[in-house]
């Protein structure tokens, strides 16, 4: 399994679009996207992710497009989308999601 060190992208504070699909990523570390406050599009599709920390995107409040397709997710944390009010597209197809819950459950 590959551990993902995304600190390479930390200095890229003006980054708008990050495409990491098809890279055989197994995990995303806490705070990986914290410095990318202007990020609009994030594609993590076609990897081997089965978990994302609940607050992994809380500082990327301008995010409009999130692609998590073709991974191994079984559930999405309740608080995962909190603060992402600009989000207009989410791709979760071809995962192993068994249940979706509303954030107040």
C-alpha positions as a Markdown table, in Angstrom:
| # | Residue | x | y | z |
|---|---|---|---|---|
| 1 | Unk | 0.0 | 0.0 | 0.0 |
| 2 | Unk | 1.1 | 3.5 | -0.8 |
| 3 | Unk | 0.9 | 6.2 | 1.7 |
| 4 | Unk | 0.2 | 9.5 | 0.0 |
| 5 | Unk | 2.4 | 12.5 | 1.0 |
| 6 | Unk | 0.7 | 15.5 | -0.6 |
| 7 | Unk | 2.9 | 18.1 | 1.0 |
| 8 | Unk | 4.4 | 18.5 | -2.5 |
| 9 | Unk | 1.3 | 20.6 | -3.3 |
| 10 | Unk | 1.3 | 22.7 | -0.1 |
| 11 | Unk | 3.1 | 25.7 | -1.6 |
| 12 | Unk | 0.6 | 25.9 | -4.5 |
| 13 | Unk | -1.9 | 28.1 | -2.7 |
| 14 | Unk | -3.3 | 29.5 | -6.0 |
| 15 | Unk | -4.0 | 26.0 | -7.4 |
| 16 | Unk | -7.6 | 25.8 | -8.8 |
| 17 | Unk | -7.7 | 22.3 | -10.3 |
| 18 | Unk | -6.0 | 19.2 | -8.8 |
| 19 | Unk | -6.2 | 16.0 | -10.8 |
| 20 | Unk | -5.0 | 12.9 | -8.9 |
| 21 | Unk | -7.1 | 10.3 | -10.6 |
| 22 | Unk | -5.6 | 6.9 | -11.5 |
| 23 | Unk | -2.7 | 7.0 | -9.2 |
| 24 | Unk | -3.3 | 3.9 | -7.0 |
| 25 | Unk | -3.6 | 6.1 | -3.9 |
| 26 | Unk | -4.6 | 4.2 | -0.8 |
| 27 | Unk | -4.9 | 7.1 | 1.7 |
| 28 | Unk | -5.1 | 10.9 | 1.9 |
| 29 | Unk | -3.4 | 12.4 | 5.0 |
| 30 | Unk | -5.2 | 14.7 | 7.4 |
| 31 | Unk | -4.8 | 18.3 | 6.3 |
| 32 | Unk | -3.6 | 17.4 | 2.8 |
| 33 | Unk | -5.7 | 20.2 | 1.2 |
| 34 | Unk | -5.7 | 22.8 | 4.0 |
| 35 | Unk | -3.4 | 25.3 | 2.2 |
| 36 | Unk | -5.3 | 25.0 | -1.1 |
| 37 | Unk | -8.0 | 27.4 | -0.1 |
| 38 | Unk | -8.7 | 28.5 | -3.7 |
| 39 | Unk | -9.2 | 24.9 | -5.0 |
| 40 | Unk | -12.2 | 24.6 | -7.3 |
| 41 | Unk | -11.9 | 21.1 | -8.7 |
| 42 | Unk | -10.5 | 18.0 | -7.1 |
| 43 | Unk | -10.4 | 14.6 | -8.8 |
| 44 | Unk | -9.4 | 11.6 | -6.7 |
| 45 | Unk | -11.2 | 9.1 | -9.0 |
| 46 | Unk | -9.8 | 5.7 | -10.0 |
| 47 | Unk | -7.7 | 5.1 | -6.9 |
| 48 | Unk | -7.9 | 2.7 | -4.0 |
| 49 | Unk | -9.3 | 5.0 | -1.4 |
| 50 | Unk | -11.7 | 3.6 | 1.1 |
| 51 | Unk | -11.6 | 6.4 | 3.7 |
| 52 | Unk | -11.2 | 10.2 | 3.8 |
| 53 | Unk | -10.9 | 12.0 | 7.1 |
| 54 | Unk | -14.2 | 13.7 | 7.9 |
| 55 | Unk | -12.6 | 17.2 | 7.9 |
| 56 | Unk | -10.2 | 16.7 | 5.0 |
| 57 | Unk | -12.0 | 19.3 | 2.9 |
| 58 | Unk | -13.2 | 21.7 | 5.6 |
| 59 | Unk | -10.8 | 24.5 | 4.5 |
| 60 | Unk | -11.4 | 24.1 | 0.8 |
| 61 | Unk | -14.6 | 26.0 | 1.0 |
| 62 | Unk | -14.6 | 27.2 | -2.7 |
| 63 | Unk | -14.6 | 23.6 | -4.0 |
| 64 | Unk | -17.2 | 23.2 | -6.8 |
| 65 | Unk | -16.4 | 19.8 | -8.3 |
| 66 | Unk | -15.4 | 16.7 | -6.4 |
| 67 | Unk | -14.8 | 13.4 | -8.1 |
| 68 | Unk | -14.4 | 10.3 | -5.9 |
| 69 | Unk | -15.5 | 7.7 | -8.5 |
| 70 | Unk | -14.1 | 4.2 | -8.9 |
| 71 | Unk | -12.6 | 3.9 | -5.4 |
| 72 | Unk | -13.5 | 1.6 | -2.5 |
| 73 | Unk | -15.6 | 3.8 | -0.3 |
| 74 | Unk | -18.3 | 2.0 | 1.8 |
| 75 | Unk | -19.5 | 5.2 | 3.5 |
| 76 | Unk | -18.9 | 8.9 | 3.4 |
| 77 | Unk | -18.5 | 10.6 | 6.8 |
| 78 | Unk | -21.5 | 12.6 | 8.0 |
| 79 | Unk | -19.6 | 15.8 | 8.3 |
| 80 | Unk | -17.7 | 15.4 | 5.0 |
| 81 | Unk | -19.6 | 18.0 | 3.0 |
| 82 | Unk | -20.0 | 20.6 | 5.8 |
| 83 | Unk | -18.8 | 24.0 | 4.7 |
| 84 | Unk | -18.8 | 23.1 | 1.0 |
| 85 | Unk | -21.7 | 25.3 | 0.0 |
| 86 | Unk | -20.2 | 26.0 | -3.5 |
| 87 | Unk | -20.1 | 22.3 | -4.4 |
| 88 | Unk | -22.1 | 21.7 | -7.6 |
| 89 | Unk | -20.9 | 18.3 | -8.7 |
| 90 | Unk | -20.0 | 15.2 | -6.8 |
| 91 | Unk | -19.0 | 11.9 | -8.5 |
| 92 | Unk | -19.3 | 8.8 | -6.3 |
| 93 | Unk | -20.1 | 6.2 | -8.9 |
| 94 | Unk | -18.5 | 2.8 | -8.9 |
| 95 | Unk | -17.7 | 2.6 | -5.2 |
| 96 | Unk | -19.0 | 0.2 | -2.6 |
| 97 | Unk | -21.3 | 2.6 | -0.7 |
| 98 | Unk | -23.8 | 0.7 | 1.3 |
| 99 | Unk | -25.7 | 3.5 | 3.0 |
| 100 | Unk | -26.0 | 7.3 | 2.8 |
| 101 | Unk | -27.0 | 9.2 | 5.9 |
| 102 | Unk | -28.1 | 12.8 | 6.4 |
| 103 | Unk | -25.8 | 14.9 | 8.5 |
| 104 | Unk | -28.4 | 15.2 | 11.3 |
| 105 | Unk | -28.6 | 11.4 | 11.8 |
